[in-house]
Amino acid sequence: MYAIVESGGKQYKVTEGQVVDVDKLDIEAGSTVELEHVLFFSDGETLTAGKPLVEGAKVVAKAEGNGMGEKVRGLRYKSKTRAHTRTGGRPLFTRLKIESIVAPAK
């Protein structure tokens, strides 16, 4: 059984027991969050695609904490003038452990 959920404008394929890093959410470590933006659901036999969301399906996850990702660096360079600008940063994330996937009602 798996589902495709949307969080922070990105899509994640999740299964029960999986640990996934999503864009930072304003929740405390140890709290439970329900991801209701389920775009696709599969129970192994049937496939359910949402239009745009699957009605009645949700993913229950437990927050394990926040963190910072790997450093991302960028460089902008203009030729002939030797002008360059360095950019970069470390994106913030929330680590979620998927506890259960609730199937849509039929």
C-alpha positions in Angstrom: 0.0 0.0 0.0 1.3 3.4 -0.9 0.1 6.9 -1.6 1.4 10.1 -3.3 0.9 13.1 -1.1 1.6 16.8 -1.6 3.3 18.9 1.0 5.0 22.3 0.5 4.3 22.2 -3.3 6.2 19.0 -3.7 5.0 15.4 -4.2 6.2 12.4 -2.2 5.5 8.7 -2.6 5.1 7.3 0.9 4.5 3.9 2.5 3.8 2.9 6.1 6.9 3.0 8.3 8.8 5.2 5.9 10.7 8.3 7.1 10.5 11.3 4.7 11.9 14.8 4.8 9.4 17.5 3.8 9.7 21.3 3.7 9.6 22.8 7.2 6.2 22.6 9.0 5.3 24.6 12.0 4.8 21.6 14.4 6.7 20.3 17.4 8.7 17.1 17.5 6.5 14.2 18.7 3.2 15.7 17.4 1.0 14.0 14.9 0.1 15.5 11.6 -2.5 14.5 9.0 -1.6 15.0 5.3 -4.9 15.3 3.5 -3.6 16.3 0.1 -3.5 12.7 -1.3 -3.2 12.7 -5.1 -2.9 9.0 -5.7 -3.7 5.9 -3.6 -2.9 2.2 -4.2 -3.7 -0.7 -1.9 -1.9 -3.3 -4.1 -5.0 -4.3 -6.1 -6.8 -1.1 -7.0 -5.4 2.2 -8.1 -7.2 5.4 -7.2 -6.3 8.7 -8.9 -7.7 11.9 -7.5 -9.4 14.6 -9.5 -7.3 16.5 -8.1 -7.5 14.9 -4.7 -8.7 11.5 -3.5 -11.7 12.0 -1.3 -11.5 10.5 2.2 -7.9 9.4 2.0 -5.3 10.7 4.3 -1.8 10.0 5.6 -1.1 10.1 9.4 2.5 10.9 10.3 4.5 11.6 13.4 7.0 14.5 13.5 10.5 13.4 14.5 12.0 16.9 14.5 13.4 19.7 12.3 16.8 20.0 10.6 18.9 21.6 8.0 19.7 20.0 4.6 22.9 20.0 2.7 24.3 23.4 1.6 23.2 24.4 -1.8 25.5 26.8 -3.7 24.9 28.8 -6.9 27.0 31.2 -8.9 25.9 33.9 -11.3 28.6 35.2 -13.7 28.5 37.9 -16.4 31.2 37.5 -19.0 33.4 40.4 -20.2 32.7 42.5 -17.0 34.0 39.7 -14.6 31.0 40.4 -12.4 29.9 37.4 -10.3 27.5 36.8 -7.4 27.6 33.8 -5.1 24.4 32.6 -3.5 23.6 29.7 -1.3 21.9 28.4 1.8 20.7 25.4 3.7 17.1 24.5 3.3 15.1 23.7 6.5 13.1 20.4 6.7 10.8 18.5 9.0 11.4 14.7 9.3 8.1 12.7 9.3 7.6 9.0 10.1 4.6 7.7 8.2 2.4 5.8 10.7 -0.6 4.8 8.6 -2.4 5.4 5.3 -6.2 5.7 5.6 -7.9 4.3 2.6 -10.7 6.3 0.9 -14.3 5.3 1.6 -16.0 3.4 -1.2 
